[in-house]
Amino acid sequence: MGPGTGLPRVGPACCLLLLLGGCGGLGGQREEEPRFKARYEAVKEQLGAVGALSKRYWRYLACNVWQEGCEAEEEGKTGPKPGWSLPVVGQDYLEILSAWYCSFGKCCETGDCRIINNVTGLEMDLHGQLHGQHLAKEVIIRALRGFLQSPQPREALVLSFHGWSGTGKNFLARMVAAHLYRDGLKSECVRVFIALFHFPHHKYVDSYKVQLEKQISETVQLCRQSLFIFDEAEKLHVGLLDAIKPFMARSDKGQRGNRRSIFLFLSNIGGNAINEVALDFWRAGRAREEIPMELLEQQLRLEMLQLAENGYAHSHLLEENLVDFFVPFLPLEYHHVKLCARDAFLARGLPYTEATLEEVARMMVFVPKEEKLFSAQGCKSVSQRINYFLP
């Protein structure tokens, strides 16, 4: 009997047999034990094989599961990977243990548990939540999908968002972070910089450059895929833009040791040019969905050339064609504002009616003065305005 238990004492072999599906020790049926002897011996032999794995093999397992701190160790090594020379049972257990760890949601197909890269989910959410921006949706999905599917990109993906305030630039940047990373903007692989908040004084630009280079470099080393968002890009000092440039440059060895980086620049530059094109199409009786990407990109470049003193417009990023896509954000019309109001009510779990949405939209200012076609603030203050309709 086990002391103080009132149950028969169970030996180690019987404990293992319990895990294998049965044991006679508890029921006094020791005659059944020989039935499991063969299974016990087989498992014992396999466990012995696993125990015999060298530290190198266990390090290989850790590298496969956590995907961190292995690059430097493996540099300069040649020959087959350790797992390929394991005995068959060793390979089996390597797969079993990796699968067991992943079953707790600790890792994923990307090899880094912080990265999810759910481009399909992003596409679906953009379709339902980003209003009036058919071109932005198309460009962002095509650019991200192509970049993430590339086995070893030679350079960073650089996207420049342009348009009036409130048209969805920040909203789209947040959605990209939320669908590429498990923790969204809070991920340690995502860094957000706001020009006037993080770099307010030009006299400290040299200090800012050192800090910025350090932060980008550390994030790139920490994560196999990094996202950097620069809001108010038109207010960045040209010296800061030059500090960012090396992290975007093309490399024949692949982007910084098979590490991917995505840069998003958000700017109001070009907003007027984009709006003029949209207004011309409306006056001609043509739908905004007919506006070609090429026309808007041409107008964006022309407006930038006219901004002689703007650092972003005349930085090496643009001069050396380091920006992959200029993403235009069209001005929002009355029915787009109503959709934004609807989303704001739903996000807070509040009831609404069509009349309520109309009332919210009428509270916004629309331009030009004659047509009153575009919301001057986009959807920026819609969520605050619905407070007027709370009981």
TIVEXLO-394222 format. One record per residue (C-alpha): residue in one letter; x, y, z. Coordinates in nm, 3 decimals, padded with zeros to 5 digits. Layout:
% TIVEXLO-394222
<'A', <X, Y, Z>>
...
***
This chain:
% TIVEXLO-394222
<'M', <00.000, 00.000, 00.000>>
<'G', <00.113, 00.355, -00.061>>
<'P', <00.161, 00.533, 00.272>>
<'G', <-00.160, 00.697, 00.388>>
<'T', <-00.336, 00.644, 00.058>>
<'G', <-00.515, 00.315, 00.096>>
<'L', <-00.407, 00.234, -00.260>>
<'P', <-00.158, -00.025, -00.381>>
<'R', <00.197, 00.100, -00.436>>
<'V', <00.257, 00.157, -00.808>>
<'G', <00.605, 00.109, -00.950>>
<'P', <00.765, 00.329, -01.220>>
<'A', <00.713, 00.070, -01.489>>
<'C', <00.347, 00.046, -01.404>>
<'C', <00.314, 00.428, -01.408>>
<'L', <00.444, 00.431, -01.762>>
<'L', <00.209, 00.148, -01.853>>
<'L', <-00.077, 00.354, -01.716>>
<'L', <00.009, 00.623, -01.967>>
<'L', <00.022, 00.360, -02.240>>
<'G', <-00.333, 00.250, -02.176>>
<'G', <-00.349, 00.025, -01.871>>
<'C', <-00.186, -00.126, -01.562>>
<'G', <-00.283, -00.419, -01.342>>
<'G', <-00.139, -00.264, -01.026>>
<'L', <-00.447, -00.065, -00.934>>
<'G', <-00.700, -00.337, -00.986>>
<'G', <-00.499, -00.636, -00.873>>
<'Q', <-00.490, -00.764, -01.228>>
<'R', <-00.115, -00.802, -01.268>>
<'E', <-00.178, -01.084, -01.509>>
<'E', <-00.250, -00.811, -01.771>>
<'E', <00.092, -00.651, -01.726>>
<'P', <00.280, -00.878, -01.973>>
<'R', <00.044, -00.754, -02.237>>
<'F', <00.207, -00.411, -02.216>>
<'K', <00.567, -00.523, -02.170>>
<'A', <00.644, -00.499, -02.539>>
<'R', <00.500, -00.147, -02.562>>
<'Y', <00.689, -00.044, -02.250>>
<'E', <01.021, -00.169, -02.385>>
<'A', <00.963, 00.005, -02.717>>
<'V', <00.888, 00.338, -02.553>>
<'K', <01.182, 00.294, -02.316>>
<'E', <01.411, 00.247, -02.613>>
<'Q', <01.272, 00.556, -02.784>>
<'L', <01.308, 00.767, -02.470>>
<'G', <01.665, 00.649, -02.445>>
<'A', <01.727, 00.766, -02.798>>
<'V', <01.584, 01.107, -02.718>>
<'G', <01.793, 01.129, -02.401>>
<'A', <02.102, 01.055, -02.604>>
<'L', <02.054, 01.362, -02.824>>
<'S', <02.347, 01.596, -02.787>>
<'K', <02.321, 01.956, -02.671>>
<'R', <02.367, 02.057, -03.030>>
<'Y', <02.050, 01.878, -03.129>>
<'W', <01.852, 02.033, -02.847>>
<'R', <01.989, 02.372, -02.951>>
<'Y', <01.864, 02.297, -03.300>>
<'L', <01.520, 02.223, -03.156>>
<'A', <01.523, 02.555, -02.971>>
<'C', <01.618, 02.737, -03.289>>
<'N', <01.332, 02.573, -03.475>>
<'V', <01.080, 02.660, -03.206>>
<'W', <01.184, 03.006, -03.088>>
<'Q', <01.373, 03.119, -03.399>>
<'E', <01.594, 03.356, -03.203>>
<'G', <01.964, 03.382, -03.133>>
<'C', <02.062, 03.115, -03.383>>
<'E', <02.192, 03.317, -03.675>>
<'A', <02.528, 03.409, -03.530>>
<'E', <02.584, 03.056, -03.406>>
<'E', <02.521, 02.906, -03.746>>
<'E', <02.728, 03.153, -03.947>>
<'G', <03.026, 02.994, -04.113>>
<'K', <02.904, 02.639, -04.055>>
<'T', <02.883, 02.408, -04.350>>
<'G', <02.741, 02.064, -04.408>>
<'P', <02.395, 01.929, -04.336>>
<'K', <02.180, 02.072, -04.059>>
<'P', <02.191, 01.875, -03.730>>
<'G', <01.835, 01.751, -03.763>>
<'W', <01.916, 01.576, -04.089>>
<'S', <02.168, 01.347, -03.920>>
<'L', <01.944, 01.249, -03.630>>
<'P', <01.833, 00.890, -03.604>>
<'V', <01.480, 00.842, -03.729>>
<'V', <01.336, 00.836, -03.378>>
<'G', <01.522, 01.159, -03.299>>
<'Q', <01.369, 01.330, -03.598>>
<'D', <01.026, 01.203, -03.498>>
<'Y', <01.059, 01.346, -03.149>>
<'L', <01.191, 01.673, -03.286>>
<'E', <00.872, 01.706, -03.490>>
<'I', <00.651, 01.593, -03.200>>
<'L', <00.801, 01.840, -02.954>>
<'S', <00.785, 02.124, -03.206>>
<'A', <00.421, 02.045, -03.282>>
<'W', <00.342, 02.023, -02.910>>
<'Y', <00.496, 02.365, -02.845>>
<'C', <00.313, 02.517, -03.141>>
<'S', <-00.017, 02.372, -03.020>>
<'F', <-00.014, 02.634, -02.746>>
<'G', <-00.008, 02.910, -03.005>>
<'K', <00.355, 02.998, -02.938>>
<'C', <00.474, 02.982, -03.295>>
<'C', <00.332, 02.993, -03.643>>
<'E', <00.409, 02.944, -04.009>>
<'T', <00.623, 03.258, -04.023>>
<'G', <00.874, 03.107, -03.778>>
<'D', <00.827, 03.400, -03.539>>
<'C', <00.533, 03.384, -03.301>>
<'R', <00.497, 03.763, -03.310>>
<'I', <00.430, 03.767, -03.685>>
<'I', <00.099, 03.648, -03.835>>
<'N', <00.093, 03.808, -04.184>>
<'N', <-00.282, 03.769, -04.233>>
<'V', <-00.305, 03.950, -04.567>>
<'T', <-00.636, 03.780, -04.652>>
<'G', <-00.789, 03.909, -04.329>>
<'L', <-00.650, 04.254, -04.402>>
<'E', <-00.809, 04.250, -04.746>>
<'M', <-01.148, 04.155, -04.601>>
<'D', <-01.137, 04.420, -04.329>>
<'L', <-01.027, 04.690, -04.570>>
<'H', <-01.321, 04.603, -04.793>>
<'G', <-01.565, 04.655, -04.507>>
<'Q', <-01.405, 04.936, -04.307>>
<'L', <-01.192, 05.159, -04.532>>
<'H', <-01.441, 05.371, -04.724>>
<'G', <-01.388, 05.553, -05.052>>
<'Q', <-01.032, 05.433, -05.107>>
<'H', <-01.041, 05.170, -05.382>>
<'L', <-00.693, 05.261, -05.506>>
<'A', <-00.532, 05.246, -05.162>>
<'K', <-00.686, 04.905, -05.096>>
<'E', <-00.564, 04.765, -05.427>>
<'V', <-00.211, 04.900, -05.397>>
<'I', <-00.152, 04.799, -05.035>>
<'I', <-00.274, 04.442, -05.079>>
<'R', <-00.079, 04.388, -05.400>>
<'A', <00.239, 04.536, -05.252>>
<'L', <00.224, 04.343, -04.923>>
<'R', <00.132, 04.012, -05.081>>
<'G', <00.413, 04.032, -05.335>>
<'F', <00.669, 04.137, -05.073>>
<'L', <00.573, 03.874, -04.815>>
<'Q', <00.565, 03.595, -05.073>>
<'S', <00.916, 03.675, -05.194>>
<'P', <01.156, 03.414, -05.045>>
<'Q', <01.438, 03.665, -04.999>>
<'P', <01.359, 04.028, -05.085>>
<'R', <01.659, 04.236, -05.190>>
<'E', <01.532, 04.553, -05.025>>
<'A', <01.271, 04.690, -04.787>>
<'L', <00.915, 04.758, -04.894>>
<'V', <00.857, 05.135, -04.885>>
<'L', <00.508, 05.283, -04.921>>
<'S', <00.422, 05.652, -04.911>>
<'F', <00.062, 05.743, -04.818>>
<'H', <-00.068, 06.078, -04.945>>
<'G', <-00.393, 06.264, -04.897>>
<'W', <-00.593, 06.504, -04.684>>
<'S', <-00.624, 06.454, -04.310>>
<'G', <-00.903, 06.214, -04.212>>
<'T', <-00.904, 06.014, -04.536>>
<'G', <-00.774, 05.693, -04.374>>
<'K', <-00.393, 05.700, -04.382>>
<'N', <-00.346, 05.633, -04.011>>
<'F', <-00.639, 05.394, -04.007>>
<'L', <-00.483, 05.185, -04.284>>
<'A', <-00.142, 05.188, -04.116>>
<'R', <-00.299, 05.058, -03.794>>
<'M', <-00.482, 04.785, -03.985>>
<'V', <-00.161, 04.675, -04.153>>
<'A', <00.008, 04.644, -03.812>>
<'A', <-00.292, 04.456, -03.669>>
<'H', <-00.294, 04.199, -03.949>>
<'L', <00.081, 04.146, -03.981>>
<'Y', <00.158, 04.121, -03.609>>
<'R', <-00.012, 03.942, -03.323>>
<'D', <00.006, 04.248, -03.095>>
<'G', <-00.054, 04.509, -03.366>>
<'L', <00.096, 04.850, -03.289>>
<'K', <00.203, 04.720, -02.947>>
<'S', <00.430, 04.459, -03.104>>
<'E', <00.800, 04.495, -03.033>>
<'C', <00.846, 04.453, -03.408>>
<'V', <00.650, 04.771, -03.485>>
<'R', <00.783, 05.123, -03.431>>
<'V', <00.577, 05.438, -03.482>>
<'F', <00.743, 05.778, -03.517>>
<'I', <00.550, 06.107, -03.524>>
<'A', <00.763, 06.387, -03.664>>
<'L', <00.668, 06.673, -03.434>>
<'F', <00.638, 06.450, -03.128>>
<'H', <00.958, 06.245, -03.154>>
<'F', <01.175, 06.498, -03.340>>
<'P', <01.038, 06.842, -03.244>>
<'H', <01.356, 07.053, -03.256>>
<'H', <01.579, 07.078, -03.564>>
<'K', <01.876, 07.190, -03.354>>
<'Y', <01.890, 06.841, -03.202>>
<'V', <01.875, 06.661, -03.535>>
<'D', <02.220, 06.501, -03.490>>
<'S', <02.110, 06.347, -03.162>>
<'Y', <01.782, 06.235, -03.319>>
<'K', <01.972, 06.067, -03.603>>
<'V', <02.177, 05.857, -03.362>>
<'Q', <01.868, 05.755, -03.167>>
<'L', <01.669, 05.675, -03.482>>
<'E', <01.946, 05.464, -03.636>>
<'K', <01.984, 05.275, -03.307>>
<'Q', <01.611, 05.207, -03.272>>
<'I', <01.569, 05.088, -03.630>>
<'S', <01.881, 04.871, -03.613>>
<'E', <01.776, 04.710, -03.283>>
<'T', <01.426, 04.636, -03.413>>
<'V', <01.562, 04.482, -03.733>>
<'Q', <01.793, 04.259, -03.529>>
<'L', <01.518, 04.164, -03.285>>
<'C', <01.256, 04.070, -03.544>>
<'R', <01.280, 03.882, -03.870>>
<'Q', <01.011, 04.118, -04.002>>
<'S', <00.983, 04.480, -03.888>>
<'L', <00.731, 04.757, -03.955>>
<'F', <00.823, 05.127, -03.925>>
<'I', <00.554, 05.395, -03.950>>
<'F', <00.649, 05.762, -03.993>>
<'D', <00.354, 05.994, -03.943>>
<'E', <00.372, 06.359, -04.061>>
<'A', <00.654, 06.256, -04.294>>
<'E', <00.654, 06.596, -04.464>>
<'K', <00.780, 06.745, -04.134>>
<'L', <01.080, 06.513, -04.100>>
<'H', <01.420, 06.681, -04.124>>
<'V', <01.616, 06.574, -04.432>>
<'G', <01.896, 06.454, -04.202>>
<'L', <01.659, 06.203, -04.042>>
<'L', <01.549, 06.080, -04.382>>
<'D', <01.913, 06.026, -04.476>>
<'A', <01.957, 05.821, -04.159>>
<'I', <01.670, 05.594, -04.263>>
<'K', <01.796, 05.547, -04.619>>
<'P', <02.059, 05.272, -04.553>>
<'F', <01.788, 05.047, -04.410>>
<'M', <01.599, 05.062, -04.739>>
<'A', <01.887, 05.025, -04.983>>
<'R', <01.912, 04.725, -05.211>>
<'S', <02.145, 04.441, -05.109>>
<'D', <02.268, 04.156, -05.326>>
<'K', <02.286, 03.937, -05.014>>
<'G', <01.918, 03.983, -04.936>>
<'Q', <01.769, 04.234, -04.700>>
<'R', <01.994, 04.238, -04.393>>
<'G', <02.040, 03.866, -04.350>>
<'N', <01.695, 03.754, -04.459>>
<'R', <01.526, 04.011, -04.233>>
<'R', <01.234, 04.193, -04.387>>
<'S', <01.148, 04.557, -04.323>>
<'I', <00.840, 04.756, -04.422>>
<'F', <00.839, 05.137, -04.411>>
<'L', <00.518, 05.342, -04.422>>
<'F', <00.539, 05.719, -04.464>>
<'L', <00.219, 05.916, -04.400>>
<'S', <00.196, 06.264, -04.546>>
<'N', <-00.055, 06.535, -04.634>>
<'I', <00.160, 06.629, -04.934>>
<'G', <-00.032, 06.588, -05.257>>
<'G', <-00.372, 06.612, -05.094>>
<'N', <-00.473, 06.915, -05.301>>
<'A', <-00.354, 06.756, -05.626>>
<'I', <-00.549, 06.437, -05.552>>
<'N', <-00.861, 06.637, -05.469>>
<'E', <-00.839, 06.836, -05.792>>
<'V', <-00.832, 06.516, -05.995>>
<'A', <-01.130, 06.376, -05.804>>
<'L', <-01.321, 06.701, -05.853>>
<'D', <-01.248, 06.708, -06.227>>
<'F', <-01.384, 06.353, -06.264>>
<'W', <-01.697, 06.444, -06.070>>
<'R', <-01.759, 06.753, -06.283>>
<'A', <-01.716, 06.541, -06.595>>
<'G', <-01.983, 06.301, -06.466>>
<'R', <-01.734, 06.017, -06.417>>
<'A', <-01.718, 05.788, -06.114>>
<'R', <-01.422, 05.819, -05.878>>
<'E', <-01.357, 05.447, -05.932>>
<'E', <-01.254, 05.537, -06.287>>
<'I', <-00.959, 05.748, -06.168>>
<'P', <-00.641, 05.571, -06.283>>
<'M', <-00.352, 05.519, -06.046>>
<'E', <-00.104, 05.651, -06.303>>
<'L', <-00.275, 05.990, -06.321>>
<'L', <-00.269, 06.042, -05.945>>
<'E', <00.092, 05.931, -05.914>>
<'Q', <00.191, 06.179, -06.184>>
<'Q', <00.009, 06.461, -06.005>>
<'L', <00.171, 06.365, -05.674>>
<'R', <00.520, 06.384, -05.820>>
<'L', <00.447, 06.723, -05.980>>
<'E', <00.327, 06.869, -05.651>>
<'M', <00.635, 06.741, -05.469>>
<'L', <00.864, 06.906, -05.722>>
<'Q', <00.697, 07.239, -05.645>>
<'L', <00.772, 07.209, -05.270>>
<'A', <01.124, 07.342, -05.295>>
<'E', <01.191, 07.364, -04.921>>
<'N', <01.027, 07.041, -04.806>>
<'G', <01.277, 06.781, -04.686>>
<'Y', <01.062, 06.478, -04.760>>
<'A', <00.970, 06.592, -05.110>>
<'H', <01.336, 06.640, -05.200>>
<'S', <01.500, 06.366, -04.996>>
<'H', <01.719, 06.089, -05.135>>
<'L', <01.429, 05.852, -05.072>>
<'L', <01.244, 06.005, -05.364>>
<'E', <01.541, 06.112, -05.574>>
<'E', <01.683, 05.759, -05.573>>
<'N', <01.344, 05.594, -05.626>>
<'L', <01.350, 05.409, -05.295>>
<'V', <00.971, 05.449, -05.257>>
<'D', <00.801, 05.149, -05.416>>
<'F', <00.446, 05.286, -05.426>>
<'F', <00.283, 05.624, -05.378>>
<'V', <-00.055, 05.541, -05.228>>
<'P', <-00.319, 05.812, -05.296>>
<'F', <-00.609, 05.867, -05.057>>
<'L', <-00.908, 06.029, -05.226>>
<'P', <-01.125, 06.293, -05.051>>
<'L', <-01.434, 06.150, -04.879>>
<'E', <-01.786, 06.234, -04.988>>
<'Y', <-02.111, 06.263, -04.794>>
<'H', <-02.205, 05.893, -04.818>>
<'H', <-01.855, 05.791, -04.703>>
<'V', <-01.897, 06.003, -04.390>>
<'K', <-02.226, 05.825, -04.318>>
<'L', <-02.048, 05.491, -04.341>>
<'C', <-01.783, 05.613, -04.099>>
<'A', <-02.058, 05.723, -03.860>>
<'R', <-02.221, 05.382, -03.885>>
<'D', <-01.889, 05.214, -03.801>>
<'A', <-01.842, 05.445, -03.502>>
<'F', <-02.184, 05.355, -03.362>>
<'L', <-02.120, 04.983, -03.414>>
<'A', <-01.774, 05.002, -03.254>>
<'R', <-01.931, 05.139, -02.935>>
<'G', <-02.229, 04.905, -02.943>>
<'L', <-02.474, 05.194, -02.981>>
<'P', <-02.802, 05.188, -03.175>>
<'Y', <-02.844, 05.418, -03.473>>
<'T', <-03.094, 05.504, -03.746>>
<'E', <-03.054, 05.632, -04.099>>
<'A', <-03.171, 05.972, -03.976>>
<'T', <-02.899, 05.971, -03.711>>
<'L', <-02.630, 05.898, -03.970>>
<'E', <-02.764, 06.179, -04.187>>
<'E', <-02.750, 06.416, -03.894>>
<'V', <-02.388, 06.327, -03.816>>
<'A', <-02.287, 06.379, -04.178>>
<'R', <-02.458, 06.720, -04.189>>
<'M', <-02.247, 06.833, -03.896>>
<'M', <-01.932, 06.809, -04.108>>
<'V', <-01.790, 07.087, -04.327>>
<'F', <-01.788, 07.016, -04.702>>
<'V', <-01.583, 07.181, -04.977>>
<'P', <-01.544, 07.339, -05.235>>
<'K', <-01.776, 07.622, -05.142>>
<'E', <-01.991, 07.580, -05.453>>
<'E', <-02.021, 07.201, -05.480>>
<'K', <-01.982, 07.107, -05.111>>
<'L', <-01.866, 06.766, -05.231>>
<'F', <-01.575, 06.661, -05.006>>
<'S', <-01.556, 06.646, -04.627>>
<'A', <-01.289, 06.895, -04.519>>
<'Q', <-01.191, 06.670, -04.226>>
<'G', <-01.264, 06.338, -04.390>>
<'C', <-01.392, 06.110, -04.114>>
<'K', <-01.151, 06.240, -03.853>>
<'S', <-01.399, 06.382, -03.600>>
<'V', <-01.693, 06.152, -03.667>>
<'S', <-01.640, 05.933, -03.359>>
<'Q', <-01.645, 06.243, -03.136>>
<'R', <-01.957, 06.384, -03.298>>
<'I', <-02.173, 06.083, -03.219>>
<'N', <-02.142, 06.183, -02.852>>
<'Y', <-02.411, 06.442, -02.927>>
<'F', <-02.659, 06.161, -02.983>>
<'L', <-02.598, 05.973, -02.660>>
<'P', <-02.885, 05.973, -02.407>>
***
